[in-house]
Amino acid sequence: MGDLHRDRARKGPTDRKAPGTPGRPGSVGYDPGDPRPTLSICVPTFNRPVLVQRAIYSIVQSVSGAEGEVEIIVADNSPDVSEHACRQALEAWGGRSLYIANRQNVGIPANFNECIARASGWYVLFVCDDDRLLPGAVPAILDALAAGDEPVLLFQVDAVDAAGRILRRQEFRRDTSLDASGALHRLLSDNRFALFPGVVVSRDAYAAVGPFDADVGNATDIEMWVRLFSRHGVRCIPRTISAFTVHAGSATQSTAFDGDAVAKVMDIFERARTTGVLSAETIHRCQARYIHSIILATALLDLRSGDLAEARKKMALFALPSVRSLGPSLAWLPVRVILSVLVRCPSALVRPLMTLVDRFDLVGRVRAVGSRGRGGLPLG
């Protein structure tokens, strides 16, 4: 595998143009005199008026004087519930904005695609209604865009719980550009590598690879990153710009992870094979690791919530012929053993046992031994 990358020279903050003029995005046909904003921040929402207000306010607070370089687009799949909350939050915004009221729920991928179609910025960032930008995020993004011409950039994201407590920090060691093979390998090895509120993509790049695909369900973002990363690679920037919320009401957690969901993830790997960027052997190893991590992560979340029956269903997915054909993932084998024991315990013991497991971070410790210190369980 040609996991090539280049470290960017360390520089101080980049001097940006005055608000109202674009930065220096690497977009085909870019005109420095064009009045369009540099960045479109898109907020897709459905039935979450309180959360979408928080998301919009976080964007407004993060812009910090760069209103002329940013537009906010809110695409609402539930205007009967959320329109007032969205419009009220946008009143605090002094830049350009657009509120899209979908009078029927068009679904998650179609809502994403509507955002891109209506965006006028050279680059696009998605902040879903249950996520938020952190203070200083927008200036950091604009500085990065002004300093390079990459079509796909990846910033650090904190995973937090519903109360805002940090569950996991994502950290890049340095500002690094990965080529297509390096970027795709990282993506397919770790489903926490590219999280939505950390991915900034040029509108031209989105147009070149086509729309988000509803056929892969909730994994539509991962499938999109496969297309983008295999074509453009990715620049990883060591700056945390957002918080990704892991909670029971998220689209990922509220949709059943079952045999059909496994099949859709398998399909993404088949699509990755057709790119020819990675060898079949490398993709097979990544696929085994990825599928194991998702099954174990969802089972662990069920155990933490005390839903033993659901946790058992998740662990039963290892018996699917498609999963068995991948063979074992040695890196995840210790964690699989622990969870296999836990799901066989009497229900009355699950909560106290999970309290001990989490208190001493047994899953993380065992995972670190099994993978020689690399990473931990994905959280959502």
C-alpha positions in Angstrom: 0.0 0.0 0.0 1.4 3.4 -0.9 0.5 5.2 2.3 2.3 8.4 1.2 1.9 11.6 3.1 3.7 15.0 3.4 4.0 17.1 6.5 3.3 20.7 6.0 5.7 23.3 7.2 4.7 24.8 10.5 3.4 28.4 10.0 1.8 31.0 12.1 -1.8 32.1 11.5 -2.4 33.0 7.8 -3.4 36.5 7.0 -6.9 36.3 5.4 -8.5 38.9 3.2 -10.9 41.3 4.7 -14.4 40.0 5.4 -16.6 40.0 2.3 -14.0 38.6 0.0 -13.2 34.9 -0.4 -10.1 33.3 0.9 -7.9 31.3 -1.5 -9.9 28.1 -2.1 -8.5 25.7 -4.6 -11.7 25.5 -6.7 -11.7 25.2 -10.4 -12.7 28.6 -11.9 -12.1 30.5 -8.7 -12.2 34.3 -9.2 -10.7 36.4 -6.4 -13.2 39.1 -7.2 -16.2 36.8 -6.8 -18.4 38.0 -3.9 -19.5 34.5 -3.0 -18.6 33.3 0.6 -15.6 31.1 1.2 -17.6 28.7 3.4 -21.1 27.4 3.5 -22.0 25.9 6.8 -25.0 23.5 6.4 -27.3 22.4 9.2 -29.6 19.6 8.3 -32.3 19.0 10.9 -35.3 16.9 11.7 -37.6 17.2 14.8 -35.0 18.8 17.1 -35.9 22.4 17.6 -33.9 22.8 20.8 -30.8 21.1 19.5 -30.8 22.9 16.1 -31.0 26.2 17.9 -27.9 25.3 19.9 -26.1 24.2 16.7 -26.9 27.5 14.9 -25.9 29.6 17.9 -22.6 27.7 18.1 -21.9 28.6 14.4 -22.8 32.3 15.0 -20.5 32.5 18.0 -17.7 30.7 16.2 -17.6 33.0 13.2 -16.0 35.8 15.2 -16.0 38.7 12.7 -15.8 36.8 9.5 -19.5 37.1 8.6 -18.7 38.2 5.0 -16.8 34.9 4.3 -19.5 32.5 5.7 -23.1 31.6 4.9 -25.4 29.4 7.0 -27.9 27.1 5.4 -30.5 25.3 7.5 -32.4 22.4 5.7 -35.4 21.4 7.8 -37.1 18.1 7.3 -39.7 19.1 10.0 -40.7 22.7 9.5 -44.0 22.2 11.3 -41.9 21.5 14.4 -38.7 23.4 14.0 -39.2 26.4 11.7 -39.7 29.0 14.5 -36.7 27.7 16.4 -34.5 27.9 13.3 -35.6 31.3 12.2 -35.2 32.6 15.8 -31.6 31.4 16.0 -30.8 32.9 12.6 -31.9 36.3 13.8 -28.7 36.4 15.8 -26.7 36.0 12.5 -25.5 39.1 10.7 -24.3 37.3 7.5 -26.1 35.7 4.7 -28.3 32.7 5.4 -30.9 30.5 3.9 -33.7 28.5 5.6 -35.0 25.6 3.5 -38.4 24.2 4.7 -39.0 20.7 3.3 -42.7 20.2 3.7 -42.2 16.5 3.8 -39.3 14.5 5.3 -37.1 13.8 2.3 -34.7 11.7 4.3 -31.1 12.3 5.5 -29.2 11.9 2.2 -31.6 14.0 0.2 -31.4 16.7 2.8 -27.6 16.7 2.6 -27.8 16.9 -1.2 -30.3 19.8 -1.0 -27.8 21.7 1.2 -25.0 21.2 -1.3 -27.2 22.2 -4.3 -28.2 25.5 -2.5 -24.7 26.3 -1.1 -23.0 29.3 -2.7 -19.7 29.0 -0.8 -16.6 27.6 -2.4 -16.3 25.0 0.5 -19.0 23.2 2.5 -19.1 22.0 6.1 -22.0 20.1 7.7 -22.9 20.6 11.3 -25.8 18.3 12.0 -28.5 19.6 14.5 -27.1 17.5 17.4 -23.5 18.7 16.9 -21.9 22.1 17.4 -18.9 24.2 16.4 -16.4 25.2 19.0 -15.2 28.8 19.6 -12.7 29.9 17.0 -13.6 27.0 14.7 -14.5 29.2 11.7 -11.3 31.4 11.8 -9.3 28.2 12.0 -11.1 26.7 8.9 -10.6 29.9 6.9 -6.9 30.1 7.8 -6.5 26.5 6.6 -8.3 27.2 3.3 -6.3 30.4 2.7 -3.0 28.4 3.2 -3.6 25.7 0.7 -5.6 24.4 -2.2 -6.8 21.0 -1.1 -10.3 20.0 -2.0 -10.8 17.8 1.1 -9.7 18.8 4.6 -10.2 16.9 7.9 -10.2 18.7 11.3 -10.2 17.1 14.7 -13.5 16.4 16.4 -14.4 15.8 20.1 -17.0 13.0 20.7 -19.2 14.1 23.6 -22.3 12.8 25.4 -25.7 14.4 25.5 -24.5 16.5 28.5 -21.4 17.8 26.6 -18.9 15.6 28.5 -16.0 14.6 26.4 -16.0 10.8 25.6 -13.1 10.8 23.2 -10.7 13.3 21.7 -9.5 12.9 18.2 -5.9 14.1 17.7 -3.7 14.4 14.6 0.0 14.7 15.4 0.7 17.3 12.8 -0.7 19.0 9.7 -0.4 16.2 7.1 -1.6 15.5 3.6 -2.4 11.9 2.9 -2.6 10.7 -0.7 -5.5 8.7 -1.9 -4.2 5.3 -0.7 -3.2 6.6 2.7 -6.5 8.4 3.2 -8.7 5.5 2.1 -6.7 3.1 4.3 -7.2 5.2 7.3 -10.9 5.7 6.6 -11.6 1.9 6.1 -9.6 0.9 9.1 -11.4 3.2 11.6 -15.0 4.4 11.5 -14.1 7.3 13.8 -11.5 8.7 11.4 -13.8 11.1 9.5 -16.7 12.6 11.4 -19.2 14.9 9.7 -18.5 18.1 11.6 -14.8 17.8 10.9 -14.9 17.4 7.1 -14.6 20.4 4.9 -15.0 19.8 1.1 -15.0 22.0 -1.9 -18.2 22.3 -3.7 -16.4 21.3 -6.9 -15.3 18.1 -5.3 -18.8 17.2 -4.2 -20.1 17.9 -7.7 -17.4 15.7 -9.3 -18.2 12.6 -7.2 -22.0 12.9 -7.2 -24.6 13.1 -4.5 -25.0 11.3 -1.2 -26.4 7.8 -1.8 -29.5 6.8 0.1 -29.0 3.1 -0.8 -26.4 2.7 2.0 -28.6 4.0 4.7 -27.0 5.7 7.7 -23.5 5.0 6.3 -24.1 7.5 3.5 -21.4 9.7 4.9 -18.8 6.9 4.9 -19.6 6.0 1.3 -19.2 9.6 0.3 -15.8 9.8 2.1 -14.8 6.7 0.1 -15.4 8.5 -3.1 -13.8 11.7 -2.1 -10.7 10.3 -0.3 -10.0 7.8 -3.2 -10.1 10.7 -5.6 -8.4 13.5 -3.7 -6.8 12.2 -0.6 -7.2 14.4 2.5 -5.3 17.0 4.5 -5.5 16.3 8.3 -5.3 19.5 10.4 -4.4 19.3 14.1 -7.1 21.7 15.2 -10.3 20.7 17.0 -13.3 22.6 15.5 -16.4 20.7 16.6 -18.2 18.4 19.0 -19.9 15.3 17.7 -22.7 14.2 20.0 -23.2 10.5 20.8 -26.6 9.9 22.2 -29.6 7.5 22.0 -31.6 9.9 19.8 -29.0 10.2 17.1 -29.8 8.9 13.6 -27.1 6.3 14.0 -28.3 5.0 17.4 -32.0 5.2 16.7 -31.8 3.0 13.6 -31.4 -0.7 14.1 -28.0 -2.1 13.4 -28.9 -5.5 12.0 -28.1 -7.9 9.1 -29.4 -5.4 6.6 -27.2 -2.6 8.0 -24.2 -5.0 7.9 -24.9 -5.7 4.3 -24.9 -2.0 3.5 -21.5 -1.6 5.1 -20.3 -4.6 3.2 -21.5 -2.9 0.0 -19.4 0.2 0.8 -16.3 -2.0 0.9 -17.2 -3.5 -2.5 -17.4 0.0 -3.9 -14.0 0.8 -2.3 -12.6 -2.2 -4.2 -13.7 -0.8 -7.5 -11.6 2.3 -7.0 -8.5 0.3 -7.4 -6.7 2.5 -4.9 -6.0 -0.3 -2.4 -5.1 -3.9 -2.9 -7.8 -6.6 -2.4 -5.8 -8.0 0.5 -5.6 -4.6 2.2 -9.3 -3.9 1.8 -10.1 -7.4 3.2 -8.1 -6.7 6.4 -9.7 -3.3 6.8 -13.1 -4.8 6.3 -12.7 -7.4 9.0 -11.4 -4.8 11.4 -14.1 -2.3 10.5 -17.1 -4.8 10.8 -15.8 -6.1 14.1 -15.4 -2.7 15.5 -19.0 -1.6 14.6 -20.6 -4.8 15.9 -18.7 -4.5 19.2 -19.3 -0.8 19.6 -23.1 -1.2 19.1 -23.2 -4.1 21.5 -21.2 -2.2 24.1 -23.7 0.8 23.9 -26.6 -1.6 24.4 -24.8 -3.1 27.5 -24.2 0.3 28.9 -27.9 1.1 28.5 -28.9 -2.2 30.2 -30.5 -3.6 27.0 -29.1 -7.1 27.2 -31.5 -8.5 24.6 -30.3 -6.0 22.0 -26.6 -6.6 22.9 -27.1 -10.3 22.3 -28.6 -9.5 18.9 -25.6 -7.5 18.0 -23.2 -10.2 19.0 -25.2 -12.7 17.0 -24.2 -10.8 13.9 -20.8 -12.4 14.0 -22.6 -15.6 12.9 -23.7 -14.1 9.6 -22.1 -15.9 6.7 -20.8 -12.6 5.3 -19.1 -11.7 8.6 -17.7 -15.2 9.2 -16.2 -15.1 5.7 -14.0 -12.2 6.8 -12.3 -14.3 9.4 -11.3 -13.1 12.9 -9.9 -9.6 13.6 -7.0 -10.3 15.9 -6.9 -6.6 17.0 -10.5 -6.9 18.3 -10.5 -10.5 19.5 -9.8 -9.6 23.2 -12.8 -7.2 23.2 -15.0 -9.7 21.5 -14.2 -12.2 24.2 -15.1 -9.8 27.0 -18.4 -8.8 25.4 -19.2 -12.5 24.6 -18.9 -13.2 28.3 -21.0 -10.2 29.4 -24.0 -10.9 27.1 -24.2 -14.4 28.6 -24.5 -13.0 32.1 -27.8 -12.8 33.9 -29.5 -9.5 33.3 -29.3 -8.5 37.0 -25.5 -8.6 36.8 -25.0 -6.6 33.6 -25.3 -3.1 35.0 -22.9 -3.7 38.0 -20.5 -5.5 35.7 -20.6 -2.7 33.1 -20.0 -0.2 35.9 -16.8 -2.0 36.8 -15.8 -2.4 33.1 -16.2 1.4 32.5 -14.7 2.4 35.9 -11.5 0.6 35.1 -11.7 1.1 31.4 -11.3 -2.7 30.9 -12.4 -2.6 27.3 -10.0 0.2 26.4 -7.1 -1.6 28.2 -7.8 -4.9 26.6 -8.2 -3.2 23.2 -4.9 -1.4 23.6 -3.1 -4.7 24.3 -4.8 -6.4 21.4 -4.0 -3.6 18.9 -0.6 -2.6 20.4 -1.9 0.7 21.7 -3.8 1.9 18.6 -7.2 3.5 19.2 -10.3 2.3 21.0 -13.9 1.5 20.4 -15.9 3.8 18.1 -18.6 5.5 20.0 -21.2 6.4 17.4 
